Amino acid sequence: MDNDKTRYYDTLGVAQTANREEIAAAYRKLALVHHPLRNPREEEAQSYSRFTSLCEAYEVLSDPIKKRIYDKYGEYSLKNGVPKG
């Protein structure tokens, strides 16, 4: 499967077959590690970027409707609309 349909799973480190509980657990674990306030000031920009990616992935994968669209059409369709037909 192309990267457009697996990036969020890779970001959270879960399989595409992961359920909501596994997705939430992975998000919580990574959010604690990469939260900008829990990292040294020198790494603030990098941790903020990583944390933002984690939040975006969790927002999509934790919502059953968004997850279904993402799995079927990829990230582009979430941001630009589902193709007709």
C-alpha positions in Angstrom: 0.0 0.0 0.0 1.3 3.5 -0.8 2.6 5.9 1.7 -0.4 8.2 1.4 -2.5 5.5 3.1 0.0 4.3 5.7 1.7 7.5 7.0 -0.6 7.9 10.0 -0.2 4.3 11.0 3.6 4.6 10.7 3.5 7.9 12.8 1.7 6.1 15.7 3.6 2.9 15.2 0.5 0.7 14.9 -0.7 -1.8 12.3 -3.5 -1.0 10.0 -5.6 -3.6 11.8 -5.2 -1.8 15.1 -8.4 -1.1 17.1 -9.3 2.2 18.8 -7.8 1.2 22.1 -4.5 0.3 20.5 -4.4 3.5 18.6 -5.2 5.5 21.8 -2.6 3.7 23.8 0.1 4.3 21.1 -0.9 8.0 20.9 -0.7 8.5 24.7 2.7 6.8 24.9 4.2 8.8 22.1 2.6 12.1 23.2 4.3 11.8 26.6 7.6 11.3 24.9 7.3 14.0 22.2 5.3 16.7 24.0 7.1 20.1 23.6 6.9 20.9 27.3 8.6 17.6 28.2 11.6 18.1 26.0 14.7 20.4 26.3 14.2 23.9 24.9 16.9 23.2 22.2 14.7 20.5 20.7 11.5 22.4 21.0 10.9 22.9 17.3 11.6 19.3 16.5 9.4 18.0 19.3 6.6 20.4 18.4 6.7 19.1 14.8 6.6 15.5 15.9 3.8 16.2 18.4 1.7 17.9 15.8 2.1 14.9 13.5 1.0 12.6 16.3 -2.1 14.7 17.0 -3.0 14.8 13.3 -2.6 11.0 13.0 -4.6 10.4 16.1 -7.4 12.7 15.1 -7.9 10.7 11.9 -7.4 7.2 13.1 -9.5 7.6 16.3 -12.6 8.8 14.3 -14.2 5.8 12.5 -15.5 7.8 9.6 -12.2 9.6 8.9 -10.3 6.3 9.4 -12.5 4.6 6.8 -12.0 7.5 4.3 -8.2 7.5 5.0 -8.0 3.7 4.6 -9.9 3.7 1.3 -8.7 6.9 -0.4 -5.7 8.2 1.5 -4.6 11.4 3.1 -5.2 13.5 0.0 -8.9 12.7 0.1 -9.3 13.7 3.7 -7.9 17.1 3.0 -9.4 17.7 -0.5 -12.6 15.7 -0.5 -13.5 12.2 -1.5 -13.6 11.5 -5.2 -17.1 11.1 -6.7 -18.1 7.7 -8.1 
